Amino acid sequence: MSCGLCDDLLSCVCRAWCYSSKPLVVAPAMNSEMWRHPISKQQIQQIELFGAIVIPPICKRLICGDVGIGAMAEPQTVAVEAFEAWSRFPTRQQQQQQQQQQQQEDDYEHQQQQQ
């Protein structure tokens, strides 16, 4: 995601995402060594700069059998974070109303300038 690679559906969707109109919530999961690697830190920082909301992994037994940080956050945590992120953005109807109001204001200013 951070490098712009688009070789699967998820990365294509992320590349085309409009961060200004809707949030992108990411909950990474990986081995502890991968999570602590400097490249992973850079990539997480980069997608945060794009506007993604990153829910960090948690510490527990990983799929490889190790115990450590790297497991995806609990589903309830991800759901709450995603809901909160989405609630900060206007709905499509609210966006349309804002655009209509802005258009009316622009039209009024244009009419005033012509008089």
Secondary structure as GFF3:
##gff-version 3
##sequence-region A 1 115
A	DSSP	alpha_helix	9	16	.	.	.	ID=ss1
A	DSSP	beta_strand	25	26	.	.	.	ID=ss2
A	DSSP	alpha_helix	32	36	.	.	.	ID=ss3
A	DSSP	alpha_helix	38	50	.	.	.	ID=ss4
A	DSSP	beta_strand	53	54	.	.	.	ID=ss5
A	DSSP	beta_strand	58	61	.	.	.	ID=ss6
A	DSSP	beta_strand	67	71	.	.	.	ID=ss7
A	DSSP	alpha_helix	75	87	.	.	.	ID=ss8
A	DSSP	alpha_helix	92	114	.	.	.	ID=ss9
###
